Amino acid sequence: MFKVNLLTRDGATVAFNAEPSETLLDAAERASIYLPSSCREGGCGACRVGRTSGDVELMSHSSSALGEAERAAGDILLCRSQARSDLALHAPFDQSAISFSALPERRATLVEMTPAGSSAVRLALQYEDDPAFGVAAQFTAGQFVKATISDGSIGRSYSLANAPNWDGRLELYVRLQPNGAFSTWLRTRAAIGDTLLLEGPQGQFTLDEASAAPRWFVAGGTGLAPALSMLRQMAEFADPRPCRLFFGVNRVEELFARDALDALKRALPQLDVVVCVWKPETAWRGFVGTSAAALAQALSTAEERPDIYVCGPPALIAATEQAGAVGGVAHDRIFSEKFTPA
């Protein structure tokens, strides 16, 4: 049995014991400490933390979840690591991202389902009244929920796009994958009034409130959702710090949430939004290229180094980290959430 100490971004420490035969994620949960995670198979990187000291055995995992450079820097995946000595770890999230009881499972009703560009849909959900939680939608902006259809056969995780609220409202953007199980259900069977089981909130992709740096958001496709949630939270708090959003899609017809972005610019006058299209038609007058390319261009003339929050496919995460490195942003000031096809 080894001792594990995990230091959170805001300076709190949680401790638990780990057997050599169990993963660190399982060991923490045995102690009723529920750390941010998602796939639990080494594929998403949601449980990535840094290692200050000690040894682990790191089992097979996806290189998109934990790359060679990250491993060399000492990062590990809690779901794929077994302790081989006492460990000191540091987390890229605050203590508020940790739960000390099992994740809530709540029922919600599908109340709106509308197209979001040519390849995604916007879902609006309403929590049902719950004896333990009431109707309130309590989460930290940037987190996600796992949504499962009522017969339990199909479940996928999606980021929340709205801010926490007492009315129990939830907003999701779902990219429609050609052969995705949840996407097929949405195309063929979903109807207003359907019930979904929601597990969460989950995830460590949240704002670092202790940092005074400008906040720059980089989003690809439906990776816009958590950026919307964080920016809407900033608008509610009248947060005055400088902020930018680089939102990218492949083609003009894929653009969505334009009204939401206009509303955000009115609520956050200091917000600068750059909409990027990788392969536009000739009539496009905005930025041509990816949101990571727009970020790189902006960093080249920026006077301050911002905190960067990026959400999208693995290639966008990698391109953003590279742009940040070239632009002088420290690796630990780039916070990411990878989307994987589902």
Secondary structure as GFF3:
##gff-version 3
##sequence-region A 1 342
A	DSSP	beta_strand	2	7	.	.	.	ID=ss1
A	DSSP	beta_strand	13	18	.	.	.	ID=ss2
A	DSSP	alpha_helix	24	30	.	.	.	ID=ss3
A	DSSP	beta_strand	48	53	.	.	.	ID=ss4
A	DSSP	beta_strand	56	58	.	.	.	ID=ss5
A	DSSP	alpha_helix	68	72	.	.	.	ID=ss6
A	DSSP	beta_strand	75	77	.	.	.	ID=ss7
A	DSSP	three_ten_helix	78	80	.	.	.	ID=ss8
A	DSSP	beta_strand	81	83	.	.	.	ID=ss9
A	DSSP	beta_strand	87	90	.	.	.	ID=ss10
A	DSSP	three_ten_helix	95	97	.	.	.	ID=ss11
A	DSSP	beta_strand	105	115	.	.	.	ID=ss12
A	DSSP	beta_strand	120	127	.	.	.	ID=ss13
A	DSSP	beta_strand	144	149	.	.	.	ID=ss14
A	DSSP	beta_strand	155	159	.	.	.	ID=ss15
A	DSSP	beta_strand	169	175	.	.	.	ID=ss16
A	DSSP	alpha_helix	181	188	.	.	.	ID=ss17
A	DSSP	beta_strand	195	202	.	.	.	ID=ss18
A	DSSP	beta_strand	215	220	.	.	.	ID=ss19
A	DSSP	three_ten_helix	221	223	.	.	.	ID=ss20
A	DSSP	alpha_helix	224	236	.	.	.	ID=ss21
A	DSSP	beta_strand	243	249	.	.	.	ID=ss22
A	DSSP	three_ten_helix	252	254	.	.	.	ID=ss23
A	DSSP	alpha_helix	258	267	.	.	.	ID=ss24
A	DSSP	beta_strand	271	277	.	.	.	ID=ss25
A	DSSP	beta_strand	287	288	.	.	.	ID=ss26
A	DSSP	alpha_helix	291	299	.	.	.	ID=ss27
A	DSSP	beta_strand	307	312	.	.	.	ID=ss28
A	DSSP	alpha_helix	314	326	.	.	.	ID=ss29
A	DSSP	three_ten_helix	331	333	.	.	.	ID=ss30
A	DSSP	beta_strand	334	338	.	.	.	ID=ss31
###
